[in-house]
Amino acid sequence: MCVILFLLLVCPSILASEVFDDNHWKKTSYDDLQESLHIKHNKRVAKNVILFIGDGMGPNTITAARIYKESKEGYLYWEKFDHVGALKTYSNNKLVTDPGCSATALFAGVKANSGTLGLSSDVKRNDCFQSIIEGNRVITIAKMAQDAGKATGIVTNGRITHATTAAMYAHSANKDWECDTNMPYIAPQCKDIARQLVEDEPGKNFNVIMGGGRQQLMTDSPSIPEDPVEGNKTSTRADNRNLIAEWIRQKEVEGVRYTIPKTKKELLGLDPNQTDYLLGIFQNDHFPFASKVNYTVKNIPSLEEMATTAVKVLSNNKRGFVLMVANALIDKAHQSRRSREASDETFELSKAVEGTMKLLEAAGIKNDTLVIVTSSHSDTLTISGTPDVGSDILETPKVDITDGAVLDYATVKKNNYFDSAVSGGVVREDTTLKENTNGGNDVFVYATGPYSYLFHRIHEQTYVPEVIQYASRIGHHSHHYHLLAKARHSGSSTITSSIIVITAVQLIFRLFDFM
């Protein structure tokens, strides 16, 4: 018995490589069909919307993470959602997109130019003058939700000013203009991204802001060995401003209840029912990879802990909320050709989705919440070779490069190969490249909740915010908008009547808010 237990511990592939007979597969397929036949279309108005983004999480990343963590027959949590489609990710001017312009498509519904974020396709990269023209600034789902009276929030394990997250609130002709030291002298009239978060709409109105990037928000941010200021890798603020302190003063003037958790303990110890606004900046730069963090010892919150706390705070709003949760570290791992960390981070996102879904169910708001999981862009990871069923997908090839389970990083130049079984080791790499590149292939979109069935085939990436607006009746799908549109097609007397009705409805909503 001891020998069997030992073999199972040291050779988990023994379990993973179990062989099933024909009846198993027939029953599996039949059960799958029965589930599909009983899927119901939820046509409720989505009171809440949660959009999970895996930055750089292409289809092969999802497959690799599933095999690595859940075996060949397992699933990441969102893979059991009822509805799935695919998104085309190209930008306005590049076949292979980047996080800034792809997130602009996801949050605002337009294809932007490479290197920009929150702007129309009329603005080229580094064109500060065009970026400050109001007509070139796109409206995101965050602003639409705020205009509808909903609470809003952003959560990330990357810098809060990083491109994917910044596209929810900023308008920048360069996604790298995260703070003042990255701003060129030719753009004095443009604000850096960090300032836009604190000074402008919709950023300053976010009810929840959580992530890293303290060094972009304040000058002389404290640096310790566990949380160094990454001056050589990214920008650091140098204009003697402390935007965190400015955010606090702003909330005090507004007379609202706010909290500034600095650690995991403080975050998990706050009372969400007594919190209207939350600003939690837990790292100077990006968070460390989850595989490097012992969450029971380190005082850094996990993505799941931040996401679930955000939902608890945002749920205080009677009209609902819109929340965006991003795992920025998947792409960071891919950039360094670290497929093990990319798989770990994909699994971290899966845990965040699972924890959030369980919270929604416990709170009784699951059926009122549209939950979407997708990616900003893909990666160049490929799964190749002739590995045996049950093999460790990250193991070193046994004889030949095609003999084992191989994860390749295929680029337009050469191939960059996978992490070996030794953490951090690289079997083979293209030394002509400093880092890996993004991928241009389609990404999946998974959805559950109200109107999730609208994701059903290959769509443009710009389709995502269209569904969000329709499902939650915000933006140009709001009731207010439809009343005005209907009035425009009628006579002047009808317009007057419609305006009276709209005003009356707004007054009633306000009365309910004070009750």
Helices and strands as residue ranges (DSSP letters): H 2-10, H 13-16, H 22-37, E 48-54, H 59-70, G 77-80, E 83-88, H 99-108, H 128-131, G 134-136, H 141-147, E 151-159, H 163-166, G 180-182, H 193-199, G 203-205, E 208-212, H 214-217, H 243-254, E 258-259, H 264-269, G 272-274, E 277-283, G 290-292, H 303-314, E 321-327, H 329-335, H 339-362, G 366-368, E 369-375, E 378-379, E 381-384, E 406-410, E 415-417, E 438-439, E 443-448, G 452-454, E 458-460, H 463-472, G 475-477, H 479-488, H 492-514
